[in-house]
Amino acid sequence: QVQLVESGGGLVQPGGSLRLSCAASGFTFGTYTMTWYRQVPGKERESVATITKTGGTAIYANSVKGRFTISRDNAKNTLYLQMNSLKPEDTAVYYCNAQSGFVEYWGQGTQVTVSS
């Protein structure tokens, strides 16, 4: 059974940091491109950061470049998102996504709220 389980979300003050994790199981994690998405109610889900299968290349949305870092540990089947200098506009549900060709899996999401 394929599972992507996000964790690490919560409430943080502006300027603070959080580290999200996504634990994968039921598929060959190291053969999938992984992406963090986020979604605010009433808006489309947007891509935040993508990392290639080996972790050699990462791509970021302009809105998070320089503040967020995506990484993966293929030995632990886990994806991470280190989020620093958080802003209120980073508030959203964050999802991890695994993609290989036409095959795609989603996690259930974790809420991140940035507020004073």
KAVEN-V592312 format. One record per run of one state. SS is the DSSP state (2 for helix, 1 for strand, 0 for the rest). FROM is the first residue (numbers start at 0). TO is the last residue. Records with the same first field share a line. If there is no record, write none. Layout:
SS->FROM-TO  FROM-TO
This chain:
0->0-1  7-8  12-16  25-27  31-31  39-44  51-56  60-66  73-76  83-86  90-90  100-101  106-108  114-115
1->2-6  9-11  17-24  32-38  45-50  57-59  67-72  77-82  91-99  102-105  109-113
2->28-30  87-89
